[in-house]
Amino acid sequence: MTKIHNFGAGPCILPASVMKEAAKAIVNWNGSGLSILEISHRSSAFEAVVDNTQLLIRELLGVPDSHSVLFLQGGASTQFSMIPMNFLKNRERAAYLDTGHFAQKAIQEARLFGSVEIVGSSREKKHMYIPQIYEPSEGSAYLHLTSNNTIEGTEMFSFPKFGIPLFCDMSSDIFSREINVDDFDFIYAGAQKNLGPAGMTLVIARNSLLDSVKYSVPAMSDYRVFRDNNSMFNTPPVFSIYVAMLNLLWLKKVGGVSEIERLNIEKAKMLYNEIDRNCLFQGCADVRDRSRMNVTFVAKNKDVETAFLKLASSKGMVGISGYRAVGGFRVSLYNALPIESVLALTTLMKEFEKTTLRATPLSLHNL
């Protein structure tokens, strides 16, 4: 059987050891005779899972006591409306940086609740860079950023300080690099990139920010309700939280966030170097803002693109087609992707270049 190299943008690749342990738990969790899928979320055993997962997040990211760690449902997309419902509510103006597809979705939802100021946008260049100069108007309720743009392949490597609450969608790069959580008032992330399987959404929020909300919010959209009920106001996504715990234990074992960041830099450098060297391909995002998680590039010739996709598929490489609205290629390098998979891809790119040029030596003139 051909080894599968999973470069998909999400749900994420998970470590083999995590998958094995999760599979065992589906049949018989911790010798209880029950599946993790049917265990009571009110049991002390599962409450310990929630507590341990929160502690691992605090340890790995250095989350200070000033912030709460919450597990919600509905993906990051639900946060697009929950955030303005809690912190905007037709009363103020919020500032948003437009860096791509998901930032635009967040902007669209926020406009249902109040005024939105787009402080900067890279739309005129198809969001292939991160705006560097922007400033929210005085009195803005918060500034919303998207740290990694999964579709466009750009990533923010520094974050501003303007004296207003800083919100950030970190769905596709959280746990991939070190951050200073205390610089942010509100971080959220869908689990299905570097944290675990789809179904759970992580929120890390400053308590003073949550307590500043003085008006009524529906219980299922009120962060304070989830904080005060230890994320178990209703039935939580039990399996997703459990597998996230296993994945965080794996991350801790391999050296934590600092070590995984080093490996992620190595993987990204290996692939970008080959894209820049190979005469058949070219990168999409501005070099300064190239994402370490989602590498976007195109073939200089459409026939080359089709041929390489077919070849890669035959070699067990899945998930490298670009997003349907962008085209080209998108290779995701999430934490659990082994460097051997990146090496296999870059080796194939080199071999494909040689074969293509040998078969049609004049093709360089058409690239």
Residue frames relative to the residue before (quaternion, step in Angstrom):
aa qw qx qy qz dx dy dz
M 1.0000 0.0000 0.0000 0.0000 0.00 0.00 0.00
T 0.4739 -0.6763 0.4895 0.2800 3.58 -0.92 0.93
K 0.4643 -0.6621 0.5078 0.2969 3.57 -0.93 0.88
I 0.3160 -0.7481 0.5556 0.1783 3.56 -0.90 0.95
H 0.1452 -0.7492 0.6425 0.0696 3.54 -0.91 1.01
N 0.1624 -0.8351 0.5233 0.0494 3.58 -0.30 1.27
F 0.0215 -0.8107 0.5833 -0.0456 3.55 -0.31 1.34
G 0.3203 0.7995 -0.4657 0.2034 3.59 1.26 0.27
A 0.5178 -0.6807 0.4405 0.2730 3.55 -1.11 0.77
G 0.7559 -0.3058 0.1790 0.5506 3.58 1.20 -0.19
P 0.4134 -0.1650 -0.8905 0.0942 1.50 -1.97 1.54
C 0.6008 -0.6435 0.3751 0.2903 3.48 -1.20 0.74
I 0.5344 -0.5248 0.5354 0.3905 3.48 -1.41 0.15
L 0.1739 -0.7764 0.5986 0.0927 3.56 -1.05 0.83
P 0.5957 -0.5606 0.4164 0.3968 3.61 -1.10 0.53
A 0.5850 -0.6039 0.4140 0.3488 3.57 -1.05 0.78
S 0.6453 0.5316 -0.3253 0.4418 3.59 0.98 -0.79
V 0.6355 0.5191 -0.3197 0.4737 3.58 1.09 -0.72
M 0.6433 0.5200 -0.3149 0.4655 3.57 0.96 -0.87
K 0.6534 0.5225 -0.3126 0.4498 3.59 0.96 -0.87
E 0.6816 0.4797 -0.2856 0.4729 3.57 0.90 -0.93
A 0.6447 0.5169 -0.3196 0.4638 3.59 1.00 -0.79
A 0.6318 0.5353 -0.3281 0.4545 3.58 1.02 -0.80
K 0.6349 0.5195 -0.3243 0.4711 3.58 1.00 -0.79
A 0.6760 0.5139 -0.2953 0.4378 3.56 0.95 -0.90
I 0.5809 0.5760 -0.3788 0.4327 3.59 1.14 -0.52
V 0.7077 0.4351 -0.2538 0.4954 3.58 1.07 -0.73
N 0.7872 -0.1159 0.1351 0.5904 3.57 0.81 -1.00
W 0.1799 -0.8292 0.5244 0.0718 3.56 -0.22 1.29
N 0.8630 -0.1054 0.0292 0.4932 3.53 -0.74 1.19
G 0.6584 -0.5409 0.3084 0.4228 3.58 1.06 0.74
S 0.4191 0.7400 -0.4407 0.2873 3.58 1.24 0.29
G 0.4436 -0.6751 0.4668 0.3600 3.56 1.21 -0.48
L 0.6746 0.4221 -0.2785 0.5378 3.55 1.34 0.03
S 0.4810 -0.6310 0.5231 0.3111 3.53 -1.22 0.53
I 0.5708 -0.5654 0.4637 0.3735 3.56 -1.18 0.53
L 0.6146 0.5663 -0.3356 0.4346 3.57 1.22 -0.49
E 0.7746 0.3260 -0.1792 0.5115 3.59 1.18 -0.41
I 0.4302 0.7032 -0.4661 0.3213 3.58 1.27 0.07
S 0.5192 -0.6347 0.4662 0.3320 3.59 -1.05 0.67
H 0.4028 -0.7174 0.5103 0.2505 3.55 -0.85 0.92
R 0.6377 0.5079 -0.3278 0.4775 3.57 1.28 -0.18
S 0.4847 0.6696 -0.4409 0.3497 3.59 1.23 -0.04
S 0.5909 -0.5801 0.4231 0.3678 3.55 -1.17 0.56
A 0.6053 0.5697 -0.3545 0.4282 3.58 1.12 -0.66
F 0.7159 0.4130 -0.2764 0.4905 3.60 0.89 -0.80
E 0.5668 0.5668 -0.3908 0.4525 3.59 1.08 -0.52
A 0.6254 0.5306 -0.3299 0.4675 3.57 1.10 -0.70
V 0.5998 0.5477 -0.3532 0.4643 3.60 1.10 -0.66
V 0.6561 0.5052 -0.3075 0.4688 3.57 0.90 -0.93
D 0.6697 0.4998 -0.2997 0.4603 3.57 0.88 -0.95
N 0.6733 0.4994 -0.2999 0.4553 3.59 0.90 -0.91
T 0.6423 0.5215 -0.3248 0.4583 3.58 1.01 -0.79
Q 0.6396 0.5108 -0.3191 0.4777 3.57 1.01 -0.79
L 0.6620 0.5071 -0.3106 0.4561 3.59 0.92 -0.86
L 0.6378 0.5233 -0.3263 0.4614 3.59 1.00 -0.78
I 0.6388 0.5161 -0.3208 0.4719 3.58 1.00 -0.83
R 0.6487 0.5115 -0.3166 0.4662 3.57 0.93 -0.87
E 0.6818 0.4930 -0.2902 0.4560 3.57 0.91 -0.90
L 0.7272 0.4644 -0.2576 0.4350 3.58 0.75 -1.03
L 0.7638 0.3344 -0.1857 0.5199 3.59 1.05 -0.73
G 0.4126 -0.7144 0.4735 0.3087 3.59 1.22 -0.19
V 0.1872 0.8082 -0.5348 0.1604 3.58 0.95 0.86
P 0.3472 -0.7624 0.5042 0.2097 3.62 -0.63 1.04
D 0.6623 -0.5185 0.3710 0.3936 3.57 -1.26 0.36
S 0.5710 0.6152 -0.3715 0.3968 3.58 1.21 -0.42
H 0.7244 0.3981 -0.2126 0.5210 3.58 1.28 -0.37
S 0.3211 -0.7144 0.5881 0.2017 3.55 -1.20 0.65
V 0.2660 -0.7272 0.6111 0.1641 3.54 -1.23 0.63
L 0.0387 -0.8306 0.5531 -0.0522 3.56 -0.52 1.25
F 0.2077 -0.7405 0.6246 0.1355 3.54 -1.23 0.63
L 0.0100 -0.8047 0.5907 -0.0583 3.54 -0.57 1.23
Q 0.3923 -0.6891 0.5484 0.2657 3.55 -1.35 -0.08
G 0.6324 0.5746 -0.3832 0.3507 3.56 -1.30 0.07
G 0.4833 -0.6885 0.4309 0.3268 3.58 1.24 0.08
A 0.7005 -0.4399 0.3426 0.4455 3.54 -1.32 0.07
S 0.5834 0.6095 -0.3738 0.3851 3.59 1.08 -0.64
T 0.6305 0.5175 -0.3444 0.4647 3.61 1.04 -0.63
Q 0.6080 0.5590 -0.3501 0.4418 3.57 1.13 -0.60
F 0.5432 0.6262 -0.4018 0.3892 3.59 1.15 -0.52
S 0.7477 0.3416 -0.2109 0.5289 3.60 1.08 -0.66
M 0.6108 0.5672 -0.3625 0.4168 3.62 1.03 -0.68
I 0.6309 0.5553 -0.3408 0.4212 3.58 0.97 -0.82
P 0.7302 0.3840 -0.2757 0.4933 3.66 0.65 -0.90
M 0.5725 0.5796 -0.3922 0.4273 3.61 1.11 -0.50
N 0.7243 0.4210 -0.2311 0.4946 3.57 1.04 -0.78
F 0.8401 0.2689 -0.0795 0.4643 3.56 0.84 -0.95
L 0.7071 0.3996 -0.2655 0.5195 3.60 1.26 -0.05
K 0.1423 0.8768 -0.4510 0.0872 3.54 0.81 -1.12
N 0.6907 -0.5295 0.2937 0.3954 3.60 0.73 1.08
R 0.5983 0.6009 -0.3516 0.3968 3.60 1.18 0.29
E 0.8195 0.1766 -0.0393 0.5438 3.54 1.01 -0.76
R 0.4787 -0.6036 0.5351 0.3466 3.51 -1.34 -0.37
A 0.1472 -0.7692 0.6155 0.0881 3.55 -1.08 0.75
A 0.3318 -0.7441 0.5523 0.1766 3.56 -1.12 0.73
Y 0.0509 -0.7946 0.6049 -0.0085 3.56 -0.96 0.94
L 0.2711 -0.7216 0.6141 0.1697 3.53 -1.12 0.79
D 0.2604 -0.7914 0.5411 0.1147 3.57 -0.62 1.17
T 0.0876 0.8247 -0.5488 0.1051 3.57 -0.26 1.29
G 0.8330 -0.1203 0.0612 0.5365 3.59 1.17 0.19
H 0.8414 -0.2621 0.1723 0.4401 3.48 -1.44 -0.19
F 0.7586 0.3881 -0.2289 0.4706 3.60 0.69 -1.02
A 0.5707 0.5478 -0.3866 0.4742 3.59 1.14 -0.46
Q 0.6571 0.5112 -0.3100 0.4591 3.57 0.99 -0.82
K 0.6197 0.5298 -0.3389 0.4695 3.58 1.08 -0.69
A 0.6407 0.5158 -0.3198 0.4704 3.57 1.02 -0.79
I 0.6321 0.5322 -0.3196 0.4638 3.58 1.02 -0.82
Q 0.6514 0.5340 -0.3098 0.4411 3.56 0.91 -0.94
E 0.6831 0.4739 -0.2897 0.4742 3.59 0.93 -0.87
A 0.6450 0.5418 -0.3325 0.4241 3.59 0.94 -0.84
R 0.6238 0.5701 -0.3357 0.4160 3.57 1.06 -0.71
L 0.5645 0.5864 -0.3883 0.4321 3.59 1.24 -0.24
F 0.7603 0.3945 -0.1815 0.4830 3.58 1.22 -0.50
G 0.8118 -0.1165 0.0947 0.5643 3.58 1.15 -0.33
S 0.7076 -0.4434 0.3429 0.4302 3.52 -1.34 -0.24
V 0.1433 -0.7875 0.5968 0.0558 3.56 -0.99 0.91
E 0.1571 -0.7618 0.6237 0.0766 3.54 -0.93 0.98
I 0.2229 -0.7477 0.6105 0.1360 3.57 -0.71 1.06
V 0.2357 -0.8356 0.4850 0.1045 3.55 -0.22 1.30
G 0.7872 -0.0579 0.0390 0.6128 3.56 1.25 -0.34
S 0.0261 -0.8042 0.5936 -0.0144 3.55 -1.12 0.62
S 0.2264 -0.7503 0.6040 0.1451 3.54 -1.18 0.67
R 0.2591 0.8210 -0.4757 0.1804 3.54 1.27 0.40
E 0.6438 0.5608 -0.3364 0.3974 3.59 0.98 -0.79
K 0.7354 0.2997 -0.2085 0.5708 3.59 1.27 -0.30
K 0.5887 -0.6268 0.3393 0.3813 3.54 1.12 0.85
H 0.5910 -0.6341 0.3326 0.3715 3.56 1.13 0.80
M 0.3852 0.7397 -0.4686 0.2914 3.55 1.04 0.74
Y 0.7394 0.2460 -0.2368 0.5802 3.57 1.21 0.52
I 0.4323 -0.6630 0.5431 0.2803 3.57 -1.33 0.24
P 0.4341 -0.6837 0.5085 0.2926 3.64 -0.69 0.97
Q 0.2928 -0.7922 0.5193 0.1306 3.56 -0.90 0.97
I 0.7628 0.2959 -0.1616 0.5518 3.58 1.12 -0.62
Y 0.3303 0.7078 -0.5654 0.2649 3.56 -0.57 1.18
E 0.0019 -0.7946 0.6069 -0.0123 3.57 -1.18 0.50
P 0.3879 -0.7285 0.5114 0.2394 3.59 -0.75 0.96
S 0.5666 -0.5900 0.4526 0.3549 3.53 -1.19 0.55
E 0.6014 -0.5625 0.4267 0.3739 3.53 -1.19 0.59
G 0.7789 0.3272 -0.2494 0.4734 3.55 -0.97 0.86
S 0.4117 0.7040 -0.4853 0.3152 3.60 1.22 0.10
A 0.5329 -0.6497 0.4425 0.3132 3.56 -1.03 0.83
Y 0.7650 -0.1758 0.1384 0.6039 3.56 1.08 -0.75
L 0.3289 -0.6816 0.6064 0.2440 3.52 -1.40 0.20
H 0.1673 -0.8019 0.5705 0.0596 3.56 -0.76 1.08
L 0.0533 -0.7928 0.6070 -0.0130 3.55 -0.88 1.06
T 0.2271 -0.7035 0.6454 0.1924 3.54 -1.36 0.29
S 0.3349 -0.8093 0.4423 0.1930 3.56 -0.27 1.25
N 0.7964 0.0844 -0.0407 0.5975 3.60 1.04 -0.68
N 0.2299 -0.7888 0.5612 0.1000 3.54 -0.78 1.08
T 0.3557 -0.8115 0.4322 0.1678 3.50 -0.05 1.44
I 0.7085 0.4683 -0.2590 0.4601 3.57 0.93 -0.88
E 0.7605 0.4021 -0.2031 0.4676 3.56 0.83 -1.02
G 0.3984 -0.7501 0.4513 0.2737 3.60 1.19 -0.46
T 0.5299 0.5827 -0.4447 0.4265 3.59 0.99 0.85
E 0.1081 -0.7972 0.5936 0.0219 3.55 -1.18 0.60
M 0.3786 -0.7023 0.5578 0.2287 3.54 -1.14 0.75
F 0.1570 -0.8111 0.5596 0.0652 3.57 -0.83 1.00
S 0.7467 0.1671 -0.1780 0.6188 3.56 1.32 0.16
F 0.2297 -0.7896 0.5621 0.0879 3.53 -1.16 0.64
P 0.4684 -0.7195 0.4453 0.2543 3.58 -0.96 0.89
K 0.2069 -0.7248 0.6351 0.1689 3.51 -1.38 0.19
F 0.0096 0.8311 -0.5530 0.0577 3.56 -0.51 1.21
G 0.5591 -0.6257 0.3919 0.3772 3.59 1.22 0.06
I 0.6465 0.4170 -0.3428 0.5391 3.59 1.24 0.35
P 0.6700 -0.5022 0.3368 0.4307 3.63 -1.14 0.44
L 0.2254 -0.7789 0.5768 0.0995 3.55 -0.93 0.98
F 0.1040 -0.7885 0.6062 0.0032 3.54 -0.72 1.20
C 0.0145 0.8254 -0.5637 0.0288 3.59 -0.97 0.75
D 0.2979 -0.7007 0.6262 0.1679 3.51 -1.02 0.97
M 0.0050 -0.8187 0.5719 -0.0513 3.57 -0.44 1.26
S 0.1497 0.8594 -0.4828 0.0767 3.56 1.18 0.54
S 0.8261 0.2879 -0.1339 0.4655 3.58 0.81 -0.92
D 0.7688 0.3007 -0.2534 0.5043 3.62 1.13 0.27
I 0.4058 0.6971 -0.5011 0.3134 3.60 1.20 0.16
F 0.8076 0.2073 -0.2331 0.5005 3.55 -1.08 0.90
S 0.5815 0.5793 -0.3896 0.4176 3.61 1.22 0.08
R 0.7890 0.0890 -0.0211 0.6076 3.58 1.28 -0.35
E 0.5735 -0.5957 0.4364 0.3547 3.52 -1.22 0.43
I 0.0122 -0.7670 0.6415 -0.0052 3.56 -1.09 0.79
N 0.3859 -0.6609 0.5763 0.2866 3.55 -1.30 0.28
V 0.3246 -0.7908 0.4858 0.1824 3.57 -0.10 1.30
D 0.6344 0.5637 -0.3368 0.4078 3.58 1.01 -0.74
D 0.5625 0.5840 -0.3900 0.4364 3.61 1.25 -0.24
F 0.7273 0.3972 -0.2076 0.5198 3.57 1.24 -0.46
D 0.3554 -0.7204 0.5542 0.2179 3.52 -1.15 0.67
F 0.8010 0.0451 0.0134 0.5969 3.55 1.16 -0.58
I 0.0022 -0.7732 0.6326 -0.0453 3.56 -0.73 1.14
Y 0.0437 0.7920 -0.6089 0.0004 3.57 -1.00 0.73
A 0.0024 0.8063 -0.5889 0.0556 3.53 -1.17 0.66
G 0.3949 -0.6522 0.5937 0.2572 3.53 -1.00 0.87
A 0.5349 -0.6935 0.3885 0.2863 3.57 -0.94 0.88
Q 0.6666 0.6297 -0.2796 0.2844 3.54 1.06 -0.82
K 0.5696 0.5569 -0.4137 0.4406 3.60 1.09 0.58
N 0.8348 -0.0245 0.0610 0.5466 3.58 0.42 -1.22
L 0.6463 0.5613 -0.3126 0.4117 3.58 1.24 -0.22
G 0.7416 -0.3269 0.2583 0.5258 3.59 0.84 -0.90
P 0.7402 -0.3751 0.2737 0.4863 3.59 -1.16 -0.43
A 0.6459 -0.5104 0.3956 0.4072 3.55 -1.26 0.38
G 0.5572 0.6176 -0.4494 0.3258 3.55 -1.19 0.57
M 0.7704 0.2484 -0.1426 0.5695 3.57 1.14 -0.57
T 0.1626 -0.7629 0.6189 0.0919 3.55 -1.11 0.74
L 0.2905 -0.7611 0.5599 0.1513 3.54 -0.85 1.01
V 0.0205 -0.7618 0.6474 0.0127 3.56 -1.04 0.86
I 0.0605 -0.7530 0.6549 0.0228 3.55 -0.98 0.93
A 0.0727 0.8427 -0.5191 0.1231 3.57 -0.29 1.27
R 0.4946 -0.6402 0.5041 0.3022 3.52 -1.10 0.80
N 0.4948 -0.6998 0.4295 0.2847 3.59 -0.73 1.05
S 0.6401 0.5276 -0.3402 0.4430 3.58 0.97 -0.76
L 0.6075 0.5333 -0.3501 0.4732 3.59 1.14 -0.59
L 0.6600 0.4995 -0.3136 0.4654 3.60 0.88 -0.91
D 0.6942 0.4833 -0.2765 0.4561 3.58 0.95 -0.86
S 0.5829 0.6007 -0.3745 0.3989 3.59 1.21 -0.30
V 0.5569 0.5931 -0.3968 0.4250 3.60 1.24 -0.29
K 0.1292 -0.8431 0.5217 0.0186 3.57 -0.51 1.21
Y 0.6747 0.4640 -0.3087 0.4839 3.60 1.21 -0.14
S 0.6257 -0.5687 0.3936 0.3608 3.53 -1.30 0.39
V 0.0712 -0.7614 0.6442 0.0106 3.54 -1.10 0.85
P 0.5639 -0.5884 0.4351 0.3828 3.63 -0.95 0.71
A 0.6168 -0.6214 0.3334 0.3495 3.56 -0.86 1.00
M 0.7080 0.4623 -0.2755 0.4574 3.60 0.87 -0.90
S 0.7064 0.3915 -0.2606 0.5289 3.60 1.28 -0.08
D 0.5689 0.5994 -0.3614 0.4318 3.57 1.31 0.12
Y 0.3849 -0.7487 0.4938 0.2179 3.58 -0.47 1.20
R 0.6137 0.5675 -0.3526 0.4207 3.58 1.05 -0.70
V 0.6143 0.5519 -0.3417 0.4486 3.57 1.08 -0.73
F 0.6849 0.4678 -0.2860 0.4798 3.57 0.92 -0.88
R 0.6211 0.5307 -0.3437 0.4631 3.58 1.03 -0.71
D 0.7282 0.4529 -0.2492 0.4500 3.57 0.81 -1.00
N 0.7221 0.3716 -0.2343 0.5344 3.60 1.27 -0.27
N 0.4800 -0.7045 0.4133 0.3202 3.57 1.23 0.51
S 0.6668 -0.5397 0.2693 0.4376 3.56 1.01 0.95
M 0.6614 0.4852 -0.3170 0.4762 3.59 1.21 0.35
F 0.1323 0.7941 -0.5709 0.1614 3.54 0.88 1.01
N 0.7531 0.0606 -0.0524 0.6530 3.55 1.14 -0.75
T 0.7240 -0.3943 0.2869 0.4879 3.60 -1.22 -0.12
P 0.2922 -0.7779 0.5292 0.1717 3.60 -0.55 1.09
P 0.5929 -0.5409 0.4355 0.4078 3.62 -1.26 0.13
V 0.2548 -0.8465 0.4469 0.1370 3.53 0.39 1.34
F 0.7148 0.4613 -0.2751 0.4479 3.58 0.68 -1.08
S 0.6481 0.5267 -0.3214 0.4465 3.59 0.94 -0.85
I 0.6560 0.4951 -0.3147 0.4749 3.58 0.96 -0.81
Y 0.6504 0.5238 -0.3201 0.4474 3.58 0.94 -0.87
V 0.6920 0.4552 -0.2947 0.4766 3.61 0.83 -0.92
A 0.5856 0.5509 -0.3718 0.4640 3.60 1.10 -0.59
M 0.6304 0.5263 -0.3366 0.4608 3.59 1.00 -0.77
L 0.6487 0.5093 -0.3145 0.4700 3.58 0.95 -0.88
N 0.6681 0.5102 -0.2992 0.4514 3.57 0.95 -0.89
L 0.6555 0.4994 -0.3082 0.4753 3.58 1.03 -0.76
L 0.6060 0.5312 -0.3468 0.4799 3.58 1.11 -0.62
W 0.6260 0.5221 -0.3233 0.4806 3.58 1.07 -0.76
L 0.6553 0.5159 -0.3116 0.4554 3.57 0.92 -0.92
K 0.6378 0.5163 -0.3204 0.4732 3.57 0.99 -0.82
K 0.6633 0.5279 -0.3012 0.4367 3.58 0.95 -0.90
V 0.7159 0.4463 -0.2674 0.4656 3.61 0.97 -0.77
G 0.7300 -0.4454 0.2323 0.4634 3.58 1.26 0.09
G 0.5538 -0.6497 0.3799 0.3561 3.56 1.26 0.13
V 0.7755 -0.3799 0.2490 0.4385 3.53 -1.34 -0.08
S 0.6347 0.5394 -0.3507 0.4280 3.61 0.93 -0.75
E 0.6828 0.4713 -0.2886 0.4780 3.58 0.95 -0.83
I 0.6598 0.4881 -0.3268 0.4686 3.61 0.94 -0.78
E 0.5935 0.5482 -0.3678 0.4605 3.60 1.10 -0.57
R 0.6340 0.5249 -0.3322 0.4606 3.58 0.95 -0.83
L 0.6775 0.4836 -0.2890 0.4730 3.58 0.92 -0.89
N 0.6441 0.5238 -0.3225 0.4548 3.58 1.01 -0.77
I 0.6202 0.5230 -0.3344 0.4796 3.58 1.04 -0.75
E 0.6518 0.5198 -0.3100 0.4571 3.58 0.96 -0.86
K 0.6627 0.5027 -0.3071 0.4624 3.59 0.91 -0.88
A 0.6785 0.4949 -0.2934 0.4567 3.56 0.88 -0.97
K 0.6433 0.5268 -0.3206 0.4538 3.58 0.96 -0.86
M 0.6347 0.5421 -0.3271 0.4430 3.57 0.97 -0.85
L 0.7151 0.4463 -0.2632 0.4693 3.58 0.86 -0.94
Y 0.6628 0.4964 -0.3201 0.4602 3.62 0.88 -0.84
N 0.6172 0.5433 -0.3520 0.4472 3.59 1.01 -0.70
E 0.6772 0.4791 -0.3015 0.4701 3.56 0.95 -0.79
I 0.6113 0.5396 -0.3504 0.4609 3.60 1.01 -0.74
D 0.6991 0.4736 -0.2670 0.4643 3.58 0.88 -0.95
R 0.6773 0.4913 -0.2902 0.4644 3.59 1.09 -0.64
N 0.6874 0.5270 -0.2766 0.4162 3.55 0.97 -0.96
C 0.4021 -0.7538 0.4673 0.2277 3.60 -0.68 1.06
L 0.6291 0.5578 -0.3387 0.4225 3.62 1.23 -0.20
F 0.7755 0.3252 -0.1403 0.5226 3.59 1.20 -0.50
Q 0.0322 -0.7737 0.6290 0.0685 3.54 -1.32 0.27
G 0.5188 -0.6596 0.4594 0.2910 3.55 -1.09 0.77
C 0.4447 -0.7023 0.4979 0.2471 3.56 -1.23 0.51
A 0.7493 0.4125 -0.2289 0.4647 3.58 0.70 -1.07
D 0.6022 -0.5293 0.4479 0.3957 3.54 -1.24 0.50
V 0.5981 -0.6150 0.3774 0.3486 3.56 -0.91 0.94
R 0.6432 0.5547 -0.3208 0.4192 3.59 0.92 -0.89
D 0.7934 0.3290 -0.1326 0.4947 3.58 1.02 -0.84
R 0.3136 0.7814 -0.4939 0.2170 3.58 1.21 0.31
S 0.4182 -0.7193 0.5071 0.2251 3.54 -0.85 1.03
R 0.3916 -0.6908 0.5560 0.2455 3.54 -1.16 0.68
M 0.6827 0.5060 -0.2778 0.4480 3.56 1.20 -0.48
N 0.8079 0.1228 -0.0221 0.5759 3.58 0.92 -0.90
V 0.1207 -0.8187 0.5613 0.0150 3.55 -0.25 1.31
T 0.0891 -0.8074 0.5830 0.0189 3.58 -0.62 1.15
F 0.1565 0.7678 -0.6095 0.1204 3.55 -1.01 0.90
V 0.2748 -0.7535 0.5777 0.1516 3.55 -1.28 0.33
A 0.4562 -0.6100 0.5551 0.3343 3.52 -1.34 0.25
K 0.4996 -0.6708 0.4611 0.2963 3.55 -1.06 0.72
N 0.7473 0.2348 -0.1456 0.6044 3.55 1.32 -0.20
K 0.5123 -0.6806 0.4289 0.3008 3.60 -0.81 1.01
D 0.6274 0.5330 -0.3444 0.4514 3.59 1.00 -0.72
V 0.6165 0.5423 -0.3306 0.4654 3.56 1.10 -0.74
E 0.6333 0.5448 -0.3263 0.4423 3.56 0.97 -0.86
T 0.6822 0.4899 -0.2863 0.4611 3.56 0.81 -0.99
A 0.6747 0.5035 -0.2949 0.4520 3.56 0.92 -0.92
F 0.6823 0.4839 -0.3066 0.4542 3.58 0.92 -0.83
L 0.6130 0.5397 -0.3509 0.4581 3.59 1.01 -0.71
K 0.6560 0.5062 -0.3036 0.4704 3.56 0.98 -0.86
L 0.6592 0.5060 -0.3064 0.4643 3.58 0.94 -0.87
A 0.6620 0.5139 -0.3080 0.4503 3.58 0.86 -0.95
S 0.6349 0.5308 -0.3233 0.4589 3.56 1.00 -0.82
S 0.6641 0.5108 -0.3031 0.4542 3.57 0.97 -0.83
K 0.6917 0.4454 -0.2590 0.5060 3.58 1.25 -0.44
G 0.5920 -0.6209 0.3482 0.3779 3.58 1.25 0.33
M 0.4970 0.6321 -0.4433 0.3962 3.58 1.17 0.54
V 0.0416 -0.8289 0.5566 -0.0384 3.55 -0.42 1.25
G 0.7928 0.3675 -0.2465 0.4192 3.54 -1.28 0.49
I 0.5255 0.6613 -0.4173 0.3353 3.63 1.11 0.39
S 0.4790 0.6466 -0.4677 0.3656 3.62 1.18 0.03
G 0.5067 -0.6494 0.4778 0.3053 3.56 -1.03 0.78
Y 0.6571 -0.4866 0.3894 0.4241 3.56 -1.26 0.37
R 0.6277 -0.6148 0.3258 0.3491 3.57 -0.91 0.97
A 0.6980 0.4588 -0.2849 0.4703 3.61 1.05 -0.64
V 0.7056 0.4436 -0.2461 0.4948 3.59 1.28 -0.27
G 0.2620 -0.7858 0.5143 0.2221 3.56 0.97 -0.89
G 0.6558 0.5138 -0.3747 0.4068 3.54 -1.29 -0.23
F 0.6336 -0.5148 0.4226 0.3936 3.51 -1.09 -0.82
R 0.0246 -0.7496 0.6603 0.0394 3.52 -1.26 0.57
V 0.0642 -0.7987 0.5980 -0.0213 3.54 -0.61 1.19
S 0.1779 -0.8097 0.5544 0.0738 3.57 -0.54 1.18
L 0.1836 -0.8136 0.5512 0.0221 3.52 -0.82 1.14
Y 0.0733 0.8444 -0.5265 0.0665 3.57 0.83 0.95
N 0.7801 -0.4231 0.2112 0.4096 3.53 -1.29 0.48
A 0.7547 0.4307 -0.2282 0.4391 3.57 0.78 -1.03
L 0.5042 0.6380 -0.4431 0.3774 3.60 1.21 -0.12
P 0.3498 -0.7551 0.5069 0.2249 3.63 -0.59 1.04
I 0.5881 -0.5886 0.4219 0.3602 3.54 -1.13 0.63
E 0.5511 0.6148 -0.3880 0.4095 3.58 1.20 -0.46
S 0.6243 0.5308 -0.3392 0.4620 3.59 1.10 -0.63
V 0.6443 0.5029 -0.3169 0.4812 3.58 1.02 -0.78
L 0.6327 0.5256 -0.3221 0.4687 3.57 1.02 -0.80
A 0.6391 0.5230 -0.3252 0.4607 3.59 0.99 -0.82
L 0.6683 0.4986 -0.3017 0.4624 3.58 0.98 -0.84
T 0.6919 0.4684 -0.2958 0.4630 3.60 0.80 -0.90
T 0.6099 0.5334 -0.3481 0.4715 3.58 1.09 -0.64
L 0.6519 0.5066 -0.3110 0.4709 3.56 0.99 -0.82
M 0.6219 0.5390 -0.3364 0.4578 3.59 1.04 -0.75
K 0.6488 0.5099 -0.3124 0.4706 3.58 0.98 -0.82
E 0.6765 0.4884 -0.2914 0.4680 3.57 0.89 -0.95
F 0.6382 0.5298 -0.3208 0.4573 3.57 1.01 -0.80
E 0.6244 0.5358 -0.3352 0.4590 3.58 1.01 -0.79
K 0.6702 0.5017 -0.3018 0.4561 3.58 0.86 -0.96
T 0.6740 0.5027 -0.2918 0.4559 3.57 0.88 -0.96
T 0.6667 0.5115 -0.3013 0.4506 3.57 0.92 -0.93
L 0.7051 0.4589 -0.2710 0.4677 3.59 0.84 -0.93
R 0.6336 0.5224 -0.3356 0.4616 3.57 1.10 -0.63
A 0.6805 0.4864 -0.2881 0.4662 3.58 1.03 -0.77
T 0.7912 0.0871 -0.0237 0.6049 3.58 1.04 -0.76
P 0.1443 -0.8531 0.4942 0.0841 3.62 0.39 1.16
L 0.6727 0.4855 -0.3100 0.4644 3.61 1.14 -0.48
S 0.4502 0.7257 -0.4355 0.2844 3.57 1.27 -0.13
L 0.5224 0.6406 -0.4203 0.3742 3.57 1.15 -0.42
H 0.6373 0.5436 -0.3338 0.4325 3.57 1.08 -0.65
N 0.7098 0.4455 -0.2475 0.4863 3.57 1.22 -0.40
L 0.5380 0.6427 -0.4000 0.3707 3.59 1.26 0.01
